């Protein structure tokens, strides 16, 4: 049985239409991803300004996290920089879930932009902060605590210095020597 002309056209045009639609969709995503979220940038700048001034108001941090959470729900994080800025805001949270979210957001930023060393570093720092917050030892060596800064608790064997290097961290021995000099 021979296909009609319209069936043949449909068989040829339908896949081409799907391909063209996919290309247009991808192009729209690419152009959307080139512009960072201006509101998120402002929240990030406020967060950093608070830290630079020494003013740590938990209610301001909480309000920023609430706004960023809504941006996440609304799919308004578009660029690696957006994911990084959101991660920084959650890193300044108060709970294990805040730190876990910071780690996830920073990881997404690093995936979107593999050469984004700050995002890779924050992925590791957020993991350490999360682990400490749930009573586990840190694994990267990014969190210092105490009157005389110390890395404790730390699992010295969980990560290699090569893994630390990928995150922009020096070898563990260098971190420890730096802390000893400060003490």
C-alpha positions as semicolon CSV with decimal commas, in nm:
position;residue;x (nm);y (nm);z (nm)
1;X;0,000;0,000;0,000
2;X;0,142;0,334;-0,107
3;X;0,145;0,635;0,129
4;X;-0,035;0,949;0,023
5;X;0,160;1,266;-0,043
6;X;0,042;1,428;0,282
7;X;0,153;1,124;0,486
8;X;0,497;1,134;0,324
9;X;0,521;1,509;0,388
10;X;0,420;1,452;0,750
11;X;0,683;1,180;0,790
12;X;0,950;1,419;0,659
13;X;0,829;1,746;0,809
14;X;0,735;1,622;1,155
15;X;1,091;1,526;1,259
16;X;1,225;1,849;1,104
17;X;0,969;2,051;1,297
18;X;1,067;1,874;1,620
19;X;1,435;1,945;1,547
20;X;1,368;2,312;1,472
21;X;1,159;2,346;1,789
22;X;1,440;2,188;1,992
23;X;1,698;2,421;1,843
24;X;1,482;2,725;1,915
25;X;1,419;2,606;2,270
26;X;1,792;2,550;2,330
27;X;1,875;2,890;2,182
28;X;1,624;3,056;2,413
29;X;1,779;2,882;2,714
30;X;2,128;2,982;2,607
31;X;2,035;3,347;2,569
32;X;1,843;3,345;2,897
33;X;2,143;3,192;3,073
34;X;2,369;3,474;2,964
35;X;2,200;3,728;3,194
36;X;2,229;3,694;3,569
37;X;1,942;3,759;3,805
38;X;1,974;4,127;3,908
39;X;1,763;4,086;4,225
40;X;1,982;3,796;4,337
41;X;2,293;4,004;4,268
42;X;2,155;4,276;4,497
43;X;2,082;4,020;4,773
44;X;2,434;3,880;4,737
45;X;2,585;4,228;4,759
46;X;2,380;4,299;5,075
47;X;2,500;3,970;5,225
48;X;2,862;4,056;5,154
49;X;2,818;4,414;5,277
50;X;2,678;4,285;5,607
51;X;2,983;4,063;5,650
52;X;3,228;4,338;5,553
53;X;3,073;4,570;5,811
54;X;3,077;4,304;6,084
55;X;2,698;4,321;6,112
56;X;2,553;3,972;6,127
57;X;2,180;4,006;6,170
58;X;2,022;3,664;6,154
59;X;1,684;3,806;6,052
60;X;1,845;3,976;5,748
61;X;2,016;3,650;5,650
62;X;1,688;3,462;5,697
63;X;1,497;3,709;5,480
64;X;1,755;3,677;5,203
65;X;1,736;3,296;5,219
66;X;1,357;3,315;5,198
67;X;1,376;3,533;4,887
68;X;1,636;3,309;4,723
69;X;1,430;3,001;4,804
70;X;1,139;3,159;4,615
71;X;1,370;3,234;4,321
72;X;1,468;2,867;4,317
73;X;1,103;2,760;4,318
74;X;1,033;3,006;4,035
75;X;1,336;2,879;3,834
76;X;1,498;3,223;3,836
77;X;1,854;3,105;3,887
78;X;1,992;3,109;3,536
79;X;2,370;3,137;3,535
80;X;2,660;2,978;3,719
81;X;2,700;3,311;3,897
82;X;2,335;3,299;4,010
83;X;2,380;2,951;4,157
84;X;2,703;3,061;4,326
85;X;2,547;3,374;4,477
86;X;2,251;3,173;4,604
87;X;2,495;2,920;4,754
88;X;2,683;3,193;4,941
89;X;2,357;3,320;5,090
90;X;2,267;2,968;5,208
91;X;2,622;2,910;5,337
92;X;2,549;3,195;5,579
93;X;2,246;3,006;5,710
94;X;2,182;2,852;6,048
95;X;2,092;2,490;5,983
96;X;2,224;2,173;5,825
97;X;1,961;2,207;5,551
98;X;2,093;2,556;5,468
99;X;2,448;2,424;5,433
100;X;2,334;2,124;5,229
101;X;2,147;2,357;4,994
102;X;2,460;2,576;4,970
103;X;2,660;2,270;4,867
104;X;2,405;2,170;4,603
105;X;2,383;2,521;4,458
106;X;2,761;2,568;4,450
107;X;2,798;2,228;4,284
108;X;2,548;2,331;4,016
109;X;2,747;2,652;3,958
110;X;3,067;2,449;3,917
111;X;2,897;2,212;3,674
112;X;2,766;2,501;3,464
113;X;3,107;2,669;3,463
114;X;3,383;2,414;3,531
115;X;3,658;2,676;3,562
116;X;3,464;2,862;3,837
117;X;3,713;2,791;4,117
118;X;3,514;2,989;4,376
119;X;3,214;2,765;4,314
120;X;3,426;2,451;4,350
121;X;3,578;2,587;4,672
122;X;3,233;2,673;4,810
123;X;3,107;2,323;4,726
124;X;3,379;2,183;4,954
125;X;3,337;2,447;5,226
126;X;2,960;2,394;5,236
127;X;3,010;2,018;5,265
128;X;3,246;2,071;5,558
129;X;3,006;2,311;5,729
130;X;2,719;2,067;5,675
131;X;2,916;1,774;5,818
132;X;3,018;1,969;6,128
133;X;2,658;2,087;6,178
134;X;2,538;1,726;6,197
135;X;2,814;1,623;6,435
136;X;3,046;1,463;6,179
137;X;3,409;1,559;6,113
138;X;3,483;1,783;5,816
139;X;3,666;1,625;5,522
140;X;3,818;1,913;5,322
141;X;3,974;2,131;5,593
142;X;3,786;2,456;5,528
143;X;3,627;2,521;5,868
144;X;3,832;2,662;6,155
145;X;3,694;2,691;6,504
146;X;3,788;2,773;6,860
147;X;3,977;3,047;7,041
148;X;4,294;2,908;6,890
149;X;4,172;2,817;6,539
150;X;4,174;2,445;6,472
151;X;4,050;2,216;6,197
152;X;3,916;1,969;6,449
153;X;3,711;1,768;6,403
154;X;3,848;1,650;6,068
155;X;3,873;1,315;5,893
156;X;4,224;1,351;5,749
157;X;4,189;1,044;5,526
158;X;3,854;1,117;5,358
159;X;4,001;1,341;5,085
160;X;4,335;1,348;4,913
161;X;4,545;1,657;4,849
162;X;4,475;1,607;4,476
163;X;4,103;1,631;4,550
164;X;4,166;1,942;4,760
165;X;4,361;2,096;4,473
166;X;4,058;2,059;4,242
167;X;3,863;2,269;4,493
168;X;4,130;2,534;4,507
169;X;4,254;2,423;4,846
170;X;4,617;2,377;4,947
171;X;4,736;2,042;5,081
172;X;4,608;1,962;5,429
173;X;4,957;1,992;5,579
174;X;4,981;2,352;5,449
175;X;4,643;2,439;5,598
176;X;4,751;2,299;5,934
177;X;5,087;2,482;5,925
178;X;4,909;2,808;5,841
179;X;4,681;2,765;6,143
180;X;4,979;2,688;6,368
181;X;5,145;3,014;6,261
182;X;4,827;3,207;6,349
183;X;4,822;3,050;6,696
